[in-house]
């Protein structure tokens, strides 16, 4: 099994919900989740601002960003593993990265909406 560390923004209501779901799905506890919103990610080679701006993970010592980081997380969760394996295809990963870029542009509005609904 690969070693996987996921950095996430614990102050983001969208991230909180997503990571809570991933933790429930990660029954084998294969993923180590680290909240970077409190500045506790001292083991990360990436600037804190970059960590808060995009999703990052480290799989087997290699740092991944964006859709590639999501795919690594999916591969560690049995029910999502097929999606993660499909994302190893460069065309599939490129499409996922485009979708992630579109999400990032909408993220501030979605965060405001999620905060109002909470």
N, C-alpha and C positions, 0 to 999 in steps of 0.2 A: 504494500500500500504506500502511496506517495505521502510525503509530508506537506501539509497545506496550512498556510497562515493567511488569514483574510483581515485586512484593515478596513474599518468602516467608520462613518461619521455618526456617532451616538447622539448628536444633537439634531440630526435630520429626522423628522417624523417618518419620512418614506423609508429611510435606511433602517430605522428602529423596527418598523413592521416587517421589512424584508428579512432582516437578520433574525428576528424572532421566528419567522417561518422556517428559515434555513436551519436554525438550531433544532426546531422540532423535527424536521426531516432528517437531520444528521444523527440518527439513532446510534451509530457506531462511534460518535464523537471523533470523527476523522479530521475535523476542521478546528483550528485554533482561531477564535475571533478576537480581534484587538480593537477597542474603541479609541480612535485617534483624536476625538473631540476634546479630550481632557489633557492632551499632550503627553500621553503615556506610551506612545510608540517609539521608544528610544532605540529599539532594535531594527528600525527601518532605515534603509539607505536613501529613502526619498524624502524630500522636503515636506513638512506638515501641510503646507498650503496645497501642494500637488495631491497629497493624500485626500484632502477634503474635497478637492475639485473633481476627482475621478475615482472610480473603484479600482483597488489594487489588491493583489494577492501574491504570495510567494509559494511556488510549487516546486518542490525538490531543489530549492536554492535559487530558482530563476524567478525574478520579479516580473509579473504580468500586469497589464493595465487594461481598463475598459472591458470590452467583450471577451477578450482572452482570459481575464481574471474571473469573469462570471462563468465561463466555460470550465475553468479549472475547478471552481466551486461545485458546479453541477456534476462533474466527473466523480467527485468525492461522495456524492449522495446517490445511493442506488436507484431511486425512482427517477432522478434527473440525469443519470449517467448517459443514456442514449443521446440526449441533447448535447452534453459536453463532448462526447465522442464525435458527433457530427460536426461540431465546431472546429475540430482539428483540420477539416477541409478548408483551404484558404479562401475559397469562394464563399462558403457558408460563414466563415469568420468575418469576411469583409462586409457581408450583408448585415450581420449582427452588429458590427462596429458602426455602420451607418445608422442603424436603428438606435444604438446607444447615443450617438452624437445628437440625433433628433430629440431623444429623451432629455439629454443634458440641457438643451436649449429651453425645454418646457419645465425643467426641474424647479426653478424658483417659484413659478406659479403653482405648481403641484404641491410644493412645500407649504406655501401660504394657505392653500385650501386644506391640506391635511392638518395644519395647526388649528385652523378655525373649527374643523370637525372634531378635533380631540377634546 
